Amino acid sequence: MEVASLYRRVLPSPPAVEFASTEGKRLFAEAMQGGTMEGFFNLISYFQTQSEPAFCGLASLSVVLNALAIDPGRTWKGPWRWFDESMLDCCEPLSKVKAEGITFGKVACLAHCAGARVQSFRADQTTIHDFRAHLKRCASSQDCHLISSYHRRPFQQTGTGHFSPIGGYHAGQDMALILDVARFKYPPHWVPLTLLWEAMNTTDEATGLLRGFMLVSRHTSAPSLLYTVSCGDERWKSMAKYCVEDVPNLLKDESLDNASTLLSQLVESLPANAGDLIKWVIEVRRKEEGGSSLSKEEKERLNLKEKVLQEVRDTKLFRIVHELQYPKRPRCSCSSSSDEESLAQIAATMCCQGAAFLAGNLVSRDGFCCRETCVKCVQANGDGLKTIISGTVVSEGNEQGVDLLLPTSLSETSPCNSSMKNGVVKYPSNTDILTVLLLVLHPSTWFGIKDERLKAEFQSLVSTEDLPVLLKREILHLRRQLHYLMGCKGEETSEEPMPQSP
């Protein structure tokens, strides 16, 4: 049975001017001469049509992130790391976005979680003059792009709220170029900037807040090396409650008299899913694509991850947390140690997740079963041996071999037997993640400690001031991720989250 369908819409003109029209081409040429089309070429190089009717916010952000050459740090399909709408699920489940769309605040949250630098402005937080200045600056640069959240009604277009990147600006006629990601509906078009401002100065019925615009740019360095805040399902909420409510309440206990006692209280009160909030970033590849050695790029990324892991292990905070978690065992144990998570269990879980990524399933590893795993060493192009977990994953009767590049660290030398000199190979563990979590919590978290001496002692343990550069950068990025996640996951407010202190 055939159903009614549509093939595009006629672009109402005026007020819009179609990009490919004679007038649109003239505006483009003049804006080029004026220097306010510099951002256009990167955007158009990575431009895409939204894959679902409600994915305009996700598509706009994917275009901008790829145009800025931000590395997602995880695989899209095959061996390729690339931003796709299906990967932008940390602030809202894709199923919900598909059914209801996404709000302004959560697109900004997604941009932060993806590793971008974001400045967001609702229409009541700025002026049309500021908007014009921001657009002109972005349009004159390849390092910043502007995403607009607007209502289609002022343009006499069908539909309601929409997101699209702004591709350029014509100063003489004060017009903005909307690169509409709903290309199945309307082509790119020029609109008067005053009308675009009117379209942004409208209320989103889902939140009761005004729409607006955001400036998205790159950080000066890679935002995440080893760890990331993970919120792909609802389990993160108990950890968020622990961080925001439980920890401050625990600090009110006047019987706490030293840092070890305080940390012991925190460790003992951890929710069962403590490892679900912060996870290490997986490096995954297919066995047949990997060969027997690491590429130069793989080796460099793995070296950086291992350096961050070692820097975590070198903190005094890690040593105390480890001793509290495993008081009956010496710090040094054989590489087959059972005091932390089973390497076999980690391997099986990670291989299933890696196979799901390679199969294009960015949301869940359900349906993937790891039949066998093994740990092996491969040559890293003259840089010694590196550890790889290899697994065979079964899904719907099909087998797939995957390799996971495992960041490892050498513990202090010891009399224990080890194949790597006298050190014990250690991989990312719950102790590392708990240490990182305590460092990531905002410094104001510890203001509730009653005893001033204890407060000073504990603040010195969790301070980022004296951390090595790589670890400090990692912690501050995770702190921003966690801050914006908690700010946009619940009811949105009109207040933008305050940036974290460096």
N, C-alpha and C positions, 0 to 999 in steps of 0.2 A: 504494500500500500504506500503510495507516494504521500509525502507531507509537504506542506508549504515551505519554501526555502527562499533565501535571499542571496543575490550575487552583488555585493557591494551596496553602497548608498551614494546618492548624488551629494557631493560636498556643497553645502549652502554657501554661495559666493555672490555677493558679500554676505557676511563680513570676512570670511576666509579667502585666501588666494592660494589656489593649488600650486604646489611646488613645481610641477612639470609644465605649467602653463607659461605662455609668453611673459606675462607679468611676473610670475614666480621666478622665472629664469633671470629676469632683469633685476629683481630684488636680490637674488643670490649673487649675481655678478657685482653689484654695487656694494653689498655687504662684504664681499671678498676684498674689494679694493679698500674698504674701510677697516679691514683687519679684525672683523668680528664674526668670522666663520672658521677660526682656527680649530675649534673643538669638533666641528662637523665631520671632518674626514675620519677621525678615529671612531666616532659614533657610527657613521655609515658603514665603516669597514666591518663592524661587528653587530650590525643592526639585525633584528629578528622580529618575526610576527609572534604575538602571544599565542601559546598553544592551546589555551582554554579561554572561553569568553570572559572569565573572571580573573585571569592571570596578568592583567595589565601591569600591576605593581611589580610582580616577579619578573616579567619580561623586561620592563624598563630598567630594573636593577641589574639583571643579567647583562644587558647591553652595556651599561655604564661600567660595571666591574671588569668586563672583558676589554672594553675600550681603554681602561686605565691600566691594563696588563697586570692586574692583581692575581697572584697565584692562589687558587683555592686550597692548595696543599693536600688535596685528595682527588681520587680518580673520578672522572665522569663516565667514560666508556673506554674499554680496551685499556691502553696505557695512558690515555690522554687526561690531563688535568685541565678542566675547563668549567666555567660557570654555566649552569643550565637552570631553568626554572625549578626542576625537580630537586635541586640541591639546596634550595632556599626554604628550608622547612624548620629552622630552629626556633622561630618566634611564633609560629602558627602551623598546625597540621595542614598538609597540602589538601587533604579532603575537605577541610573547613574552608580554605581559600577558594577551592573549586566551587563550593556551594554558595559562599557568601561574599567572596572578595576579601580584600585586606585593607586595613586602615592605614592612615598616614604614619602614625607613631610606630606601627609594627614594620612598615617598610624601612623606616629609619633604623629600627632595631636590627633588622636583617642585614642592613648595610654595615653596621658596626660588627655584628657577629661574623660577617664575611671578611673582615679585616680592613675595611675602608675607613677613612676619616670622614665624618659626617657633621655638617652643621644644618640643623633643620629649623624652619621658621614657619609658624602658622601666621595667617594673615593679620591676626590681631597682635602679633608680637613684632611687627615691622611695618614699613610703609612702602607705598608704590615706588618712591624715590630710591629707597634702599634696594628693593627688588630689581629695579632697572640697573643700579650700579653693580649688584652681584651678577646679574645676567651678562652685562657687558664684560665684566672681568672674566667670567667663565668662557664666554664665547670668543674671547681674545687669547685663550690659553688652551693647551692640550693636556693640562694637568688637573683640570677641574671640570665637572659636568653637573648640570642642573636638571633635577627631576621635578616636574610640576604635578601637583595633585589638584584637579579642577573639576568643575561640573560642566557638562556639555551644553547645557541650556543657553547660556549667553552667546554661544556660537550658532544657535538655531540647529544644533545637531541632535539626533536621537540618542537616548541613553541618559545616564546619570553621572555618577562620579567616575573619574578616569585618571590614570597616571600615564605620563609619557615624558621622555627626555626632550629637552629643548636644544635644538641643533644649531641655532645661530640667532643673530640679532641685526636688524637694519636700523642704524641710528637715525638716518635722515627721516624715515617714515615711522620710526618708533614701533617696529613690528618684530615679533618673535616667530621663529620657525619651530613648529611642533612636529616632531618625528613620531607620529601616531603609531604605537605598536599594534593597534588593531587595524593592520593593513588590509584585512579582508573587508573592512567597513569603510574607512576613509584613508586617502593617501596623505603623505606629509603636506602640511599647509602653513602658510603665513597667517598670523592673526595680529590685530592691533594689541600692543602691550597693555593698554588700559583695559581692554576687554578680557585679556588673560588674567589680569589682576582681579577683575570683577568675578571671573569664573573661579578663582582660588578663594575669594572672599565669600565663600558659601559654607553652609553647615553640613557636615557629614552626619546623617541621621543615626548611623550606627554608634557614634560616640557623643553626639551633641557638640562637637568641637569644630572649629573652622579648619578648612583645608589650608594648603600652603605650598612651600617648595623646600627642597633640600639641596645642599651643595655637597657633592661626593668627590673625594680626592684620595690620593694615595698617602699612606704614612711614609715617612722618610726611610723606613727600614721594614724588613719582613715582620709582620705582626705576630706570627705564631710559628714556633719551631717544633716544639715537642708536645705541648698540651693545648687543649681547647675546651671551652665550656660546651657541654652537650645537653640539649633539651629536646631531643627528637621525640620523646614520649612524656607522659605525665609523671613519671617516677621522680623527676628532678624536684618536684614541688616540696617533698618532705625534707630534702636537703636545703632548699631555699628557706623553708620555715626554720630549720635548725640554725642557719646562718643569721637570719634576721631576728628571730624571736628567742630561740632556746639559748644561744650563746650569751646574749646580753643578760638573760635571767640567771644563768649559771654564775656570771661574774659578780652578782650581788651577794654571793655566799661569803660571809665575813670570816669563815674558818679557813679560807684559802690563804696560805702563808708563804708559798714559794712557787716558782714557775713550774716545777715538776708536778706539784699537787694540782695546780690549775690545768696543766695539759692533761693530766690523768683524768680529771673530771670531763674534759672535752672529749677525750678518746672514748671513755666509757659510755658517754651519752650519744655517741654517733648513731644515726639511723642505720638500718641494715643495708641500705642501698647507697652507702657513702661514696662509692666509686662511680656513681652514675652521673654526677654533676660535672666533674672534670675528668677527661679521658685523654690518653695520648693519641696523637695523630698517626693513623696507619699509613705505612708505605707498602703498597701492594702491587704485584705484577703477576702475569700469567707465567707459568713455568716455561712454556715453549718460547716466550718472548724474552725471558731473562737471560738465557744462556748460563754459562758457568761462572761468570764474574759480574761485578757491578760496573755500571757505566760511570763516567766521571761525575755526572750530575747526581746520580744516586749516592755515590760515595761522599760527595760534598754535603748533601743534605743529611746523610746518616751521621757524618762527623759532627755536624752542628747539633743534631739531636743528642748525641752522646756527650757532647760538651755541656749542654744544658743539664742533662741527667746527672753528670758528675758534679756540677755546681750545686745542684739540689742536695746531693749526698754530702757535700763538704760543709753545709751549714750546721751550726750548732743546734738549730731547731730540729733538723732531721735526726741527729744523733739521739736527742732526748726522746722524740716521738717513737723512734725505733725501739729504744730500750723500754719504753712504757708498754708498747704493744707486745713485745716478746721478751719479758723479763727473765724467763727461765732458760733462755738459750744464749750462748755467747754471740757477740756481734758477727763473728766470723763463723760461717758454717759451710759445708761442702756445697758445690754447685748444684747438687740435687736436693738442696735444702727444702724442707717442707714447712718452714716457719711462716712463709708467705704463700701467695697463691701458687697453685701447681702450674708449672710451666706448660704441662700437657693441656690443662684446662684453658689457660690463656690461648694457647696455640689453636685449639679447636674453635673457641669463640671467635678469635680474630680471623681465622681462615674462612669461617662461614660469613663473617661480615665482609671480608675482602672479596669473596666470590660474589656476594650480593652486589657490591659496588661494581665489579667488573661486568655483571649481567645487567647493569643499568637500574638495579633496585636500590635507590638511595634512601629509602625510608625504613625498610625492615629486612632482617636476615631470616625471617620465618620461611620454612620450606627448604632451608639449606642445612644439610647434615654433614659434619666432618667425619669421614670414614677412618682416616689415619693421619697422623702428623709425625714429623721428625725434625730434629734440629741439626743443622749442618753449618759448616763454615765454607765461605767462598773467598776467593782472592779479590781484593779491592784495588786492582790496578797499581800494584807496587806499594800499597799502603797497609799491607798485612791482611790478616783474615778478619772477616766480618761474619756475624751470626745471622742466619736466615732460618725461619720456620717454614717448612714446606708441608703442604697439606693436600689431601684429595677430598674434595667436597662433592657431595651427591645432591642433586636437585632434580626432582621429577624423572628419576632414572638415569639422568645424564651425569657423568663425572667430569670434574674440572680440577686441574692442578693449579695451585696458587702458591706464590712465595711472598712471605712477609719479611721485610727488612727490620730486624729487631735491634733497637738501640740498647746497648749494654754499657755497663760501667764496671771498672775494676775496684773492688773494695781494698781496704788497707791490706798490706802484705801479712801473711799468716802462715802457720805451719800446715794448713790444710792442703791437700793435694789439688792441683789444678793444672790444666793443660796450657794455661796462659801465664807463664812465669809463676810467681807465687801469689797472684791475686785471685780472688773469687769473682766469677762473672755474675753480675746482678742485672736484672732487667727491670723495667718500670713496674712498680708494685704499689700496693695500697698505702704503704708508708710514704712513698714519694708523693702520691696524690694528696694525702692528708697534709703533708708538709706544705705543698703548693697551695692548698686551700687556705691554710692558716695565714700564709703570706699574702694571699689574694684579698682576704677580707679587708674592708676599708679601715684605715687607722682609727677612725672614730669608734669602731666596734669595741675597743679596749678601754674607752673612757670610763666605763662603769666599774672598773676594778677599784675597790674601796681603799686598799692599802697603797699609799703613794710609792713606797719603796718597791712593792711587788709590781705596780703598774709600770714603773720605770724599767725594772728588770725584764718584764715580759715584752714591753714595747721594743726593747733592744733586740729581742729574739726575732720579732716579726717585722722589724724595720727593713725597708728596701734600700735605705741610704747607702749601705756598704756592700750591697750585693754586686757580683760581677756584672759587666755590661749586658751580656746575653741574657742572663737569668733575670736581671732587673727589667729588661725590655719585655721579656715573656710575662712576668708577673703583672706589670702595668697593663699590658694588653688584656690579660685574663680578667683583671680587675674592671677594666672598661666593659668587657663582654658581660660579666656578671651584673654590673651596675645597670646596663641598658636592658639586659634580659629581665631583671626584676622590675624595672621601670615600665616595661611595655607588655609584660605577660598577663597582668591582671587588668583592672579597669584603667583606661588611659586618663591622664590628667592633662590640663592645659599647660602645665609646667614642663619644660624640657629638663631631662636629667642633667645635673651639674657635672662637668668633666672632673675626672679624678686628678688629684694633685700628683705631679711627677715625683 
